[in-house]
């Protein structure tokens, strides 16, 4: 689940598939226009959702993460730990996507600048994913090594 989630998150930066970014960089022309159009659509869509119900979504999401952290690390529920270690870093990746959406919606990012911004946002999200996978793996291994499985 961890690998699929991060793979999907890094392929669709701000809802724009990265293969489209690569094709636009190589070919330009109509593909570049498609990239600009899709990025504008996704940016406006995300910002409209946040303007209309952003505080409610943010409040619910923070409550959910807090609940998972308390249930997982205070009360010891392993599923809550796993969900928190999955969703916590994804929250940071989502924030990066929203920040990029705001920059795109302003109209300052088009063509090569848009490609550069999508590329570096993808690199940041991949870095977050790498650290998250490492921390989750280490946490899981530590938990398995210290648990008293089979009465030992």
C-alpha positions in Angstrom: 0.0 0.0 0.0 2.8 2.3 0.9 4.6 1.9 -2.5 1.4 2.2 -4.5 0.3 5.3 -2.6 3.6 7.2 -3.0 4.0 6.1 -6.6 0.6 7.4 -7.5 1.2 10.7 -5.5 4.4 11.4 -7.4 3.1 10.5 -10.8 0.1 13.0 -10.5 1.6 16.2 -9.3 -1.3 18.6 -8.7 -3.5 16.2 -10.8 -1.2 16.6 -13.8 0.3 13.3 -15.0 4.1 13.5 -15.2 4.3 11.8 -18.6 2.4 14.8 -20.0 5.0 17.1 -18.4 7.8 15.0 -20.0 6.1 15.0 -23.4 5.5 18.8 -23.2 9.1 19.4 -22.4 10.3 17.3 -25.4 7.7 18.2 -28.0 6.3 21.6 -27.0 3.5 23.0 -29.3 0.1 21.5 -28.8 1.3 19.2 -26.0 2.6 22.3 -24.1 -0.8 24.0 -24.6 -2.5 20.8 -23.2 -0.2 20.9 -20.2 -0.9 24.6 -19.5 -4.7 24.1 -19.9 -4.7 21.0 -17.6 -2.6 22.7 -15.0 -4.9 25.8 -15.0 -8.0 23.6 -14.7 -6.6 21.5 -11.8 -5.3 24.6 -10.0 -8.6 26.4 -10.2 -10.5 23.3 -9.2 -8.4 22.7 -6.2 -8.5 26.3 -5.1 -12.3 26.5 -5.6 -12.8 23.5 -3.3 -10.5 25.0 -0.7 -12.3 28.4 -0.9 -15.7 26.8 -0.5 -15.1 24.2 2.2 -11.4 24.4 3.0 -11.6 25.2 6.7 -14.0 22.3 7.3 -11.8 19.9 5.3 -8.7 21.1 7.1 -10.3 20.8 10.5 -11.6 17.3 9.8 -8.3 16.2 8.4 -6.3 17.5 11.4 -8.8 15.9 13.8 -8.4 12.6 11.9 -4.6 12.8 12.0 -4.7 13.7 15.7 -7.0 10.8 16.5 -4.8 8.4 14.6 -1.7 9.6 16.4 -3.3 9.3 19.8 -4.8 5.9 19.1 -1.7 4.6 17.5 1.1 5.9 19.7 -0.6 6.5 23.0 -2.9 3.5 23.1 -0.8 1.2 20.9 -3.2 0.4 18.1 -1.1 -0.8 15.2 -3.6 0.0 12.4 -3.7 3.6 13.6 0.1 3.8 13.7 0.2 2.5 10.1 -2.5 4.9 8.9 -0.8 7.9 10.6 2.6 7.0 9.1 0.9 6.8 5.7 -1.4 9.9 5.9 0.8 12.2 7.9 3.6 12.7 5.2 0.9 12.7 2.5 -0.6 15.8 4.2 2.7 17.6 3.6 2.7 16.4 0.0 -0.9 17.7 -0.4 0.2 21.1 1.0 2.9 21.3 -1.6 0.4 20.6 -4.3 -1.9 23.3 -3.0 1.0 25.8 -2.9 1.8 25.0 -6.5 -1.9 25.3 -7.4 -2.0 28.8 -6.0 1.1 29.8 -8.0 -0.4 28.3 -11.2 -3.8 30.0 -10.7 -2.1 33.4 -10.4 -1.0 32.9 -14.0 2.7 33.3 -13.3 3.6 29.7 -14.3 3.3 28.7 -17.9 5.3 26.7 -20.4 8.9 26.1 -19.2 8.4 27.7 -15.8 5.4 25.4 -15.3 7.4 22.4 -16.3 10.2 23.4 -13.9 7.8 24.0 -11.0 6.0 20.6 -11.6 9.4 18.9 -11.8 10.7 20.3 -8.5 7.5 19.8 -6.7 7.6 16.1 -7.8 11.2 15.9 -6.6 10.1 17.3 -3.2 7.2 14.9 -3.0 9.5 12.0 -3.9 11.9 13.0 -1.2 9.1 13.2 1.4 8.0 9.7 0.2 11.5 8.3 0.5 11.8 9.5 4.1 8.3 8.4 4.9 8.9 4.9 3.5 12.2 4.6 5.4 10.6 5.8 8.7 7.6 3.5 8.3 9.8 0.5 7.5 12.1 1.2 10.4 9.1 1.6 12.7 7.5 -1.6 11.5 10.8 -3.6 11.9 11.4 -2.2 15.4 7.8 -3.0 16.4 8.2 -6.6 15.0 11.5 -7.1 16.8 10.3 -5.8 20.2 6.9 -7.5 20.2 6.4 -10.7 22.1 5.1 -12.8 19.2 4.4 -16.4 20.0 5.1 -15.9 23.7 8.9 -15.4 23.3 
